[in-house]
């Protein structure tokens, strides 16, 4: 994984969106015919050849062959269907789910003519391309039944879906990014999906986009498309770089000009990263779309918006800026030394700050005007994170429901809010960071001695007030022990188990599935990363500050503790 490559791709997409300004919606309305069979040509489909059933094969061989045939996606898994009875073949669907395994074993089932396919799985992908990861050594059992058809064994009962060995899956499927909006439509939030590569990639992406976000983003992001949106036919043709998206009339019911532009922008952000697509044409039942008011424009939404490159930290019991190789006192602030400040945070927009007192029982905020307010009192608070909507997040591990959100003005908006999250009840939260787009929370929590890294959507009301997190978070399973996690981009994180005395191995993880270990650092007690182009990664020990150069830590001359990027 290379941070510069991720940042460059995000920057290029941002340039494309800004340059187009959604002007691809034409201003005239000629009628064009679309060939239903013409699909996008993103890449050649990587599909292993698989053998059909051998004449006279025994029942066990038929089950083994069926598992192996999942590698051939051609013609709607035609080879796999050969292992099924005619009746089941007509009903069975291979594209509803894919189990990704590292080991497989077929054993006799509980009943006659039944078999159990035992899998050691690492993940699963559903019909919409949503991938669920599983911890090491997870297992799944798939039961099938066999019977004879014309004296040949065939599978008569099996669940929908196929099974793929992990290395094969990575050749047949690829990660693609759907985009949805945050609540303000100012930012595009990535939703990573997995689809079989080949001529139908663009079609699969648009169909999934119209179905809505992945479960961990439900009610936390919005789509310009209503739930009634659908393709006229299951095809998104790509010719000479133009992807034609022909949508039903119901898709556009009650859509304003502004919403039409937002639809177009969402499609462009999703499809243009495909190598075969340079332009997107959105149609309504083969008719080009026109705006009632051609002067209407929208502000291009940002993709992977950059974090300000100045960090906040503590030196001599005061707030300091860390930028490049320099440590600079923050001017114009009240004296906070009596609080023995620690774990500061800085707003991603504007000049607001927050910090904990030395005992971690108080969270203090500093407003734009330099006013100092007690935002929250608790028993065991963690490092705060400040979001775009003006809320400061922390956790009080003394309570059953640990998450807290503090408004930017205590007097104007009331007291801190408890964010009730059922799946976090009884957990100890060691790390909480809100994403730059404000739509997602990155959390490290421990419950019953098990530590989990979560990414969950932030649910807000129309005023941006946080009301909760999504019901089904995405779980990430690092290779290293973890007690902290930070955003590195809008689709990658860095995790580590910080320790004052032990060697610490940090890991970079992308939502596309890649990972990379950083150089071990003895006594790492903090790590900071920011999203955007050329944002340095910093780490700190008890008395030294380091920057990441390549994959090595280089010590800096000046020192500040508890450093963090804005957000």
N, C-alpha and C positions, 0 to 999 in steps of 0.2 A: 504494500500500500504506500502510495506516495502522496503526501499532503499537497505538494505543489501541483500535481496532476489534477487532484480533486478540485482545488481552488481554480485552476485554469479553466476546467470544464464549466464550473459554475459561472465564472466571469464571462466566458464566451456565450453561454446561454442568456445571461443578463443583457449582453450587448445585442443579441438577436432580438430579444423582446423589446428592448428600448428602441431599436432601429425600426422594427416593424410597426410599433405602436398600434398593433391590431388592425393595421390598414389592409390586411388581406381580405377583410369582408368587402366584396365588390359593391359598387354603387349602381349597377345595372342588374337586370334580371332575365337574361336569356335562359332558355331551357336546354338542358343537356341530358343525353342518355348515358346511363352508367351500366357497364357490363358487370353483371353480378359475379361472374367467375374471375374477374381480374382482381388480384390481391397485391399486397405490397411485396416487394422483393428485398426485404431487409437482409437476408443472407440465406445461404443454402441450409436446409434443415439437416442437422447432424442426427442421423438415425441409424443405429446398428441394424444390419441384416439379421434376421432371426429365422430359425427353421420352424416350419409347421410340424404338426404331430407325425411321427413315423407310423407306418402301417403296423398294426398289431402291438403298439407300445403298451406297456402295463400302466396301471393307474398312477403309480408313483411318478413314472416318467412324464405323464401328461401334466401332472401338477408342477413338476420341475420345469417343463417346457413352457408352461403358462407364465411362470415367474420370469423366465428369461425373455419371453416374447414382449414383455413390457418395454424393452429397449427399442422396439420398432414402432415409432409413432405414425408411420406412413399409413395413409388411407384409413384414418380413424382407428388405428390399432388393429388392422385387418388380420395380421398374423396371430395376435393373441386371441382373436375371436374364433380362429380355427380350432382352438383347444376347448371350446365351449359347445354345449349342445345347441342345436338350431334355435330352440326357444330362448335359451339364455343369451345367445349371441345377439338376438334382436333387441333384448332389453338392456344388456350390459353396456356401461359407458366407461371408457378408460380415462377420460379427461376430467373426471370429477375430483380426483385426489391422487397424489403421488406420495408414497412412503419412501423415504430415503434411508437406506440401510447400509450397515458396514459388515453385517454377517447374517446368513440365512440358513435355516435348517428345516426340512420337511419331515414331520413325524406322523404316525398314525393318529387319527382322531378318536374321540370317545365312542363313536358309533361305527358300524360297518360302512365301508365305502365313504368314510370321512377322513380328511387329512387336516393337519394344522401346520400352517406356515409360520415358523417362529423367526422373528426378525429382531436384530439389535439395531435400533433406529437412531438417527441423529436429527431427523426433521421430517416435516410433511408439508406439502403444498396443496391448497384446495383449488376448486374450480376457478376462483377469481385470482389465482396466482399469489395468494397470501401464504407466506411461509412461516411455519411454527418450528422453533428450535427446541430440542430436547437435551437434557444433560447426558453426560457420558453413561453408557451401559443401560440406557432405557430400552425397554422391550415392547413388542407388540405381537399379538397372535392373530392370524387371519385364518378363519375356518372355511374350508371348501368341501363340497360333496361331489362325488363322481358317479356316473352311471354309464351303461353301455348303449351306444347308438349304432345300429347295424354292425354289431359285434366289435365295435371300437370304443375304448374308454374315452369319455369326454367329461368335462366339468359341468355339472348340472346346477350347482348353486355356489355363488361367489359374490362378494360385495363389489360394488363399483370401484374403479381405480386400479392403478398399477403399482408395482414395486420396482425401485431402481437402486442399484448399488451406487454409493456416493460418487465415485469418480465418473461413472457413466452419467449420472444426473448432471454433473457440472459440465459435461460436453453437450448434452441435449438441451438443457435449460439455461437461460441466462437472466440476470437481474435487469429489470427495467424500472424506470421511475415514473409513477403517476404523480400529478400535482393537484393539490387542493389548496384552498385559500385559508389563511387565518381569519378570525372573525371580522377584521377590519378590511379585508381584501387588499391589504398593503404588502403581504408576503405570501409567497408560494411555498407550501409545506410538502416535502417529499414523502411519498408513500411507495416504498420499494416492493415490487412484485416480481414473481418468477414465471416466465413463460417459455414454452418450447420454441427454440429458434427456428426461423424459416419464414415461409411466405405469409403466414397468418399472424405474425407478431403484432403489427399495427392494429389489426382487427381485434385481437385479444385485449390489447391495451385499452382501446376505446370502449369496448364492451365492459371491461372491468371499471373503467373510469365512470361510466354511466351508472354502474351498480352502487357506487359510493365508496367511501374510505374503508380501510382495514379496521377491524374491531377496536384496536387500540387507539384509533383516532376518531371513532364515532362520537358525534356531538361536540367535538373539539375543533374540527375544521369544517369548512363549508365548500360546497360546489356551486358553480354558476348554473349547473344543470339541475333541473327538478327531478324528482323521483320518477316522473313520467317519461323521462328522456330515453330514447332508444334509436338504434340504427334502423333504417328502412329495410335493409337486408344485412345479413352477417358478412359484410365485406367492407374493407377500407382500401380501395385501390391506390397504388402508388405508381405514378407514371411520370417519368422525367423529373423526379424529385418532388412532385406534388402529391400529397396524400389527400384524397377526397373523402370527406366524412359526410355522408348523406343521412340526415336525421329526420325522424318522423315529425309530423305537424304538431303533435302533442308536446314535443320537446320545447317548442317555442311559445306555447300558450301563455299569454300575459307577460311575456318577456319584454322588458324595456330596451331601448337602444344601449343603455349602459350595460345591461345584463348580456346582451348579444356580444358586446366587445369583451366582456369578461369570459364568456364561453370560448370565444375565439382565442383569447390569450391562454386559457387553460389547456386547450387542445394543442396550441403551438408549443407550450412549455413541455407537454408530455411527449409529443411525437417528433419534434425537430431533433432531439438528441439521437434518434435512429439514423444510422449512416445513410440510409436510402432516402431520407426526407429532408427537403430544404424549404418546403412551403406547405401550408395547410389550407385547404379550401373547404369551408363549411357550407353545406347546402341544406335546404328544406325540401325534401321529396323531389330531388333533382333540380330544384330552382335555387339560383343564387340569392343570397340574403342581402337585403338593402336596409339601410337605416332611415327611419322617418325623419331624423334631423342629422344631416351629414356633418354638422359642426360638432357633434358630441365626441368627446375623447375621454380616455381614462388615463390615470397615472400608471405607468407600467409597474407591475408588482415585482418585488425583489426576490431573487433566488439566492439562498445561502448568504444573506446580508452580513457584511463584515462587522466584527466587534471592533470598537475603538481600540487602537494599539497601545494605549496607555493603561497600565495596570494600577491597582490600588494595593497598598501594603501598610505595614506598621514599622516605624523606626522611632526610637526614643519616646515611646508612648504617644505618638502623633501619627496622623495619616500622611502617607507619602505617595507620590506617583513613581512608578517604575516604567521607564521607557528606554528601550535599547539597553545601553550600558549605564544609564543615569538613574539616580534616585533623587527625587526633588520633593521638598515639603509642599503640602497642599496649603495654599494661602487663603486667608479670609475665613477661616473656620474657628469656632470656639475652642477653648482649651479643654481637651478631653482626657488629659493625663490622669486625673483623679479616678477615672473608671478603669484604668489599666486595660486599654482597649485591645481586642484581639479579633481575628477572623472578619476583616472588613469586607464590604461589598460596595460597588459603585453602579449607579444606574446606567443602562446602555445608551440612554438619551438624556441630555441635561447634566446637571451637577448636583445629584443627590447621593447621599452616602448612608451606610448603615454599619454597625459594628456590635459585637458582644462585649460585655464587661468581662473582667478577669475571671469571675466565678461562673460564667456562662448562664447566669440567672436573669440577665437583662439584655434586651435588644434595643439599642438607641438608633434613632434616625436623624440625619441632618438634611434639612430642606434646601431648596434653591436659594433661599434668602439667608442661609446660614443658621437657621433656628434649630435648636437641639431638643428633641422630644423623646420621651420614653415610649417606645412602641409596643413593648411586650415584656412581661415578667414571667419567668418559668423556673424550672428546676434544672433542666439539662438541655440547653439549646445548642443547635449546631450552626455551622457557618451559613449566613444568609445568602440568598440569591434574589436579585432585583429584576423585575420583568418590565416589558415595554409599557404596560398599562399603569405603572406606578406602584405596583405591589411588591412588598418585600417578603420573601418566603423563608421559613425556617422550620425546624421540628423541635418539639419538646418531648424527649423520650421518657419523661416522667408520666405521661398520660397514655391512655389506651388508644386514643386517636391523636397521633403525634403532630400532624401537619398544621402549620399556622401561616396565615397571610396577613400582613400589616399594610394598611393603606398609606398613601404618601402624605395624607393629612389626617392625623388622628382626630382633630377637632371637627373637620369637615365631613369625614366619612365614617366616623364611629371607631370602635375598638377593633383590635385584631380578631380575625375570624378563624375558627377551627374548621379545617377542611376534612370532612368526614369521608374516609376511604375504607370501605369494608375489608378489602384485601390487605390493608396495612394495619388493621387493628391488632394490637398486641405486639407489633414489630418494633424493633429499635432501628431508627433511621440514622445512618452515619453520614450520608451525603445526599444533597438535593440541589439540582441545578435546573433552572428554567431555560429552555432553548431561546435562541436569539429572536425567533419569530413569535415567541410567547405562547405557542400552541402545545408545547410538550414539556413534560417534566422527566428528568433523568434522576433516578433514585437508587440508592443502595440501602437495602434493609435486611435485617437479620431477625429470624423468628425460629424458635426451637432449634437453635444452633446452626441453622442453615441460612446462608447469605445469598441474596439474589439481586441481580441488576435488572431494574425495570425501566421501560420507557412507556409513559402513559400520556394520553391527551389531557389538556387542561380545559375543563368546561367552564365557560364564563357566560354571564348574562349580557344583555345588549349594551350595558354600560362598562363592560370589561371586568366586572367584579367576579372573582373566581368562586365557583359554586361547588366544584368537586373535580375528581379525576375520572377517566373512563373506567367502565366496569371490568374490561378485559385488557390488562396491560400486556405489552410485548416483553418477553423475558429474554435476556441475553446471558449466555454461559461462557465466561472467559476461561482462558487456560490457566490464569494465575489467581492467587487469592486476592480478594477485593474488600476494601472498606471505603473507597472513594472513587468517584467517576466525574469526568468533565467533558463538555462538548468540544470536539476538535473541528467539526464542520456540521452542516445540517444533517449529515448522514454518517458521521463517524464520531467515536468517543475514545477517550483514554481512561483506563482503569488501573488501579494499583491498590495494594495493601500497605498503607503508610506505616512506618515504624521508626522510632527514635534510635534503635540499636541494631536492627537487622538489615541485611541487604534487601533492597526492594526491586522487584522486576515489574515494570509497567508494561501494559499491552495496549496497542492501538487496535481498535476493532471497527470495521465498517459494517453498515447494515446490509451491504451486498454479500457479506460472508467472509471477507478477507480479514486477516489479522497479522500483527507484527509485534515482536517483543523489542522493547527498548533496552539500552545498556543498563545493567544492574547498577544501582547507586546505593551505597551504604548510608543508612540513617535518613532516608528520604521522609520528610515530615509534611511535605506539601507539593502539589503539582498544579500548574495552571496552563490552560490552553484556550485559545480564542478562535472563533470561526472567521473565515475570510482569507484573502491572499496575504501570504508572507507574515502570518502571525506566529511569533516565536512560541515554543513550548518551554516553560520554565519549571524548575524543580528547586526545592530548598531543603537543606539539612538544618541542624540546630544553629549553625553559625555561618553558613555559606549559601550563596545563591548561584544557580547554574542555568545555562541555556542549552537547548538541544541543537547540536550541529551535526547534520547527518544522523547517525545513530549514537552519537557520543555526547556525554555531558561535559560542558566546559564551564569552569568556575568564573564568576564575575568579580570585579574588584570591589564594588559596593554591595551592601547587604540590606535587605529589608525582609521582614518575616510576614507570614500569612498573606502572601500576595495572591491576587486573583484578577482576572479580566473583568471588565464591566459586564453585568448581567447576573 
